[in-house]
Amino acid sequence: MARLFGGGSLGDSKRESKGSSSLRISSSTAAADLPSPFGQLGVALSDRELRETAYEIFVASCRTIGAKPLAYAPQAERSPSLSPSSASPLQRSLTSADASKMKKTLGIRPSSKKGSPGKEGSPSNSAKKPATVGELMRVQMRVSEQTDSRIRKGLVRIAAGQLGRRVESMVLPLELLQQFKTSDFPDRQEYEAWKTRNLNVLEAGLLVHPLLPLEKSDTASQRLRQIIRGASGKPIETGRNSESMQVLRSAVMSIACRSPDGSSDFCHWADGFPLNLHLYQMLLEACFDDSEDGSIIDEIDEVLELIKKTWVILGINQILHNLCFAWVLFHCFVTTGEADIDLLFAADNQMAEVAKDAKAIKDPDYSKILSSTLSSILGWTEKRLLTYHDTFSASNIENFQGIISLGVSAAKILVEDISNEYRRKRREESDVARSRVDTYIRSSLRTAFAQPITDLTQRMEQADSMRSSKNHDTPTPVLSILAKDIGELARKEKELFSPILRKWHPLAAGVAVATLHSCYGSELRQFLSGATEVTPDTVEVLKAADKLEKDLVHIAVEDSVDSEDGGKSLIREMPPYESDIAIANLVKVWIKTREEGLKEWVDQNLQQENWNPRANMENCAPSATEVLRIINETLDAFFQLPIQMHAMLLPDFLIELDKSLQRYALKVKSGCGTRGSFVPPFPALTRCDIGSKLWKKKEKLQNLPKRGSQVGSTNGDISFALPQLCVRMNSLHYIWTELENLEKKIKTCLRNLESAQADIANGLQIRFEMTVAACHEGILQLCETTAYKVIFHDMSRVLWDALYVGDTASSRIDPFIKEANHILETISNTVHSRVRNRVVTAIMKASFDGFLLVLLAGGPSRAFSRQDSEIIEGDFRSLKDMYLADGDGLPQELVEKAASQVKNVLPLFHTDTESLIERFKRLVTDTYGAASKSRYPLPPTSGNWNFTEANTVLRVLCHRHDEAATRFLKKTYNLPKKL
């Protein structure tokens, strides 16, 4: 059974032509829309071949094969007058149509046509109506009299040779193969087709879908597979005593006689899934009258009684019968064009038996078949129910009622009795029927809502073509017409569909109008989103929407008056179409328009701004004062709008204003560069260019050529000069300080409004948080950028190109301090007092970094002796004193903290060379291990200068003016003396 859902091909699985179809399929689309839930056979067996095999099983099961040999009577000699008590089951006379208990059980209305169908050539001919159940079954399964006679003859022969053997202990195709020859058939072609069909049945039942799984090493299955494959090339001799037949019998019986309990009383050749279900479906389809578009035959009680005799061979029990019968009833309803509503109701009633079985039986194999069958039924029903407005109307409302009942029943069994997820929940937490119907209502109404929109579009296009007439009135807005159409759709839903749907969903009408309300609301919001002002069209649409909303809400309230919450849950699904919402949307458009205009203004004006420090008294950019003026005017215009929801819309309004000011702040610092734009790249390590001997003629060093600056450079734009950078910082600080005044103004405006809005305003946080953050970050970045630009670019001539170049004593820091004082004076006169210390602090840190960079990465033109350390330390004290300014400058704690890195490195310059070398070796060994002593690796440059860092110590050695350092560096690294 686990292979029920396996792959493979059923072969010729299509129905025969209309003349030979048992259910008169209306079209191939119907079958394609309803896939079989039993899976594919994987063997080339057509429906006709399956039907003939099923008929053979039926006849064999109904005949008595006992101690007394069976007599064979030709069809023409069978008496139609045999009484039920004296006849075999197949020869039992048909009873009156009024005696059908099964039809009553299924809820089928009495048939207006009495009797059984006629023979296959003319089913309506009363002179040829079958008189016995067996004859009726032959006609219903479209088996010819010649074929029927051959089957019966074969069964008599089998019985004659195997007295007392029950039919379930035989492999019927095997036995029949042994009984017939070519002479028993009209022609050899039909005989070969018959033989091939029986071999395919054996393959399907014993190899592809055996009841018990086959081992790969099973020799009998391998032998049987070889025999069946070989038969396609060389026909098997089927004589009773032929050698090939004996080999075939041996292989077949070896497989078929296997039993779960070890018993050999049964032969399992047709009871494997899904072969048995396909065969059983063929038998059950005989219960439907082909002459009356698939209606159930009046003799169904007698037919089902005999069909059940096949259970022993097919492995069918009552629960499988109930499931298969429900499927066949439904299948017949669909494939006959949904003409007989009784079939639909019968399938739904039969589903009640399936539901009982599903609750009682928890067998996993049965659950797989059940799940597949119900899924197929549910899939078909939901395709119609999810768009039931397109599928059903007043003319076929009975079909709607039956299909939704069947679909809900299938869904409940699938979810409640099969789904593990449902079992983990309490039943009161999940109402399957209500949930499904809720989905159908919402889906169908959404689909139905789209149709009027399409129609309206076409109507409006026609109206546009007629608008050339001068006397033609202004057309009614589309949404006004749509509101009227949706009202009609809601009334149709309430009167036609909701009374039926209430059986499963007590708020069916309410859910429908809530869905329509939501759909129209979406269109209304889309309409209003494109409006920039209140127009007559806008007013008319809002009036139509208001009327529609009242009608929909009335239906919802009326439908939910008896519900537990009084309809509150539905009303919550229907947010009102109020004019203030529309106005609010228009105001938001107004806000967005001004935000976009302000954004454009910022972009254009900052491109033209020259950042002139003498433009005004505040030393800030005119654009800064102008952008604040525009913000103030925009606030005034907002509070003058004729609306009653300023406080509600204010948060969104403030966000847009905040974004505009933030954009200005970001633009102010944009393009000025960062610290990394101006710090020079560290040059490669070199040895100071003095050879191994002390310099003798220091005067020659005074005229050393200037080397090119290695620092970054600007593009010469005056807007990035020091005064202009100061103006940028002032501008950000000005905006930052003015934000407080803006916040106070907004609060004052809110207090002047009506008390209701004032109360709301008390809970609002009126802050320009994004602008505050942008100004703060911008000032910090500009301070740092300015500092490193001043030190490494503007003052490169006196720092990088001059300090300690050649003779240390004659190229000290005084020129740098003199020029730095001039720059600090410029900053003091330009930058706002609250920003000044930040800028000076940044310049101090940059100058300390530059001082260290000269000492440690100044290149081969700089050389220091131990005696020079006093000069260096004195120069650094002078540098610090400049920022302390005798107590009028930066706080001493701040200066000392910034100087800590330099003070950490300076002791290395008065340390003797041997100690430096030993310190360097120790640091390298600590870093790279003892193996590095043989050849000291070159430590990487990190830039984090420290006396405990090997690269820092190495750089001091590179600039050390003595022979010991020269020898060590020559031996260890052979460093160059030029960049």
Buried (B, 14 or more C-beta within 10 A) or exposed (E): BEBBBBEBEBBBBEBBEEEEBBBBBBEEEBBEBBBBBBBBBBBBBBBBBBBBBBBBBBBBBBBEBEEEEBEBEEEEEBEEEBEBEEBBBBBBBBBEBEEBEBBEEBEBEEBEEEBBBBBBEEBEEEEBBBBBBBBBBBBBBBBEBEBBBBBBBBBBBBBEEBEEBEBBBBBBBBBBBBBBEBEBBEEEEEBBEBBBBBBBBBBBBBBBBBBEEBEEEBEBBBBBBEBBEEBEEEBBEBEEEEEBBEBBBEBBBBBBBBBEEEEEEBBBBBBBBBBBBBBBBBBBBBBBBBBBBBBBBBBBBBBBBBBBBBBBBBBBEEBBBBBBBBBBBBBBBBBBBBBBBBBBBBBBBBBEBBBEBBEEBEEEEBBBBBBBBBBBBBBBBBEBBBBBBEBBEEEEBEBBBBBBBBBBBBBBBBBBBBBEEBEEEEEEEBBBBBBBBBBBBBBBBBBBBEEBBEEBEEBBEEEEEEEEEEEEEEBBBBBBBBBBBBBEBBEBBBEBBBEBBBBBBBBBBBBBBBBBBBBBBEBBEEBBEEBEEBEEBBEBBBEBBBBBBEBBBEBBBEBBEEBEEEBEBBBEBBEBBEBEBBBBBBBBBBBEEBBEEBBEBBEEBBEEBEBBBEBBEBBBBBBBBBBBEBBBEBBEEBBEBEBEBBBBBBEEBBBBBBBBBBBBBBBBBEEBBEBEBBBBEBBEBBBBBBEEEEBEEEEEBEEEEEEEBBBBEBEEEEBBBBBBBBBBBBBBBBBBEBBEEBBEBBBEBBEEBEEEBBEBBEEBEBBBEBBBEBBBBBBBBBBBBBBBBBBBBBBBBBBBBBBBBBBBEEBBBEBBBEBBEEBBEBBEEBBBEEBBBBBBBBBBBBBBBBBBBBBBBBBBBBBBBBEBBEBBBEBBEBBBEBBBEEEEBBEEEBBEEBBEBBEBBBEBBBBEBEEBBEBBBEBBBEEBEEEBEEEBEEBEBEBEBBBEBBBBBBBBBBBBBBEBBBEBBEEBBEBEEEB
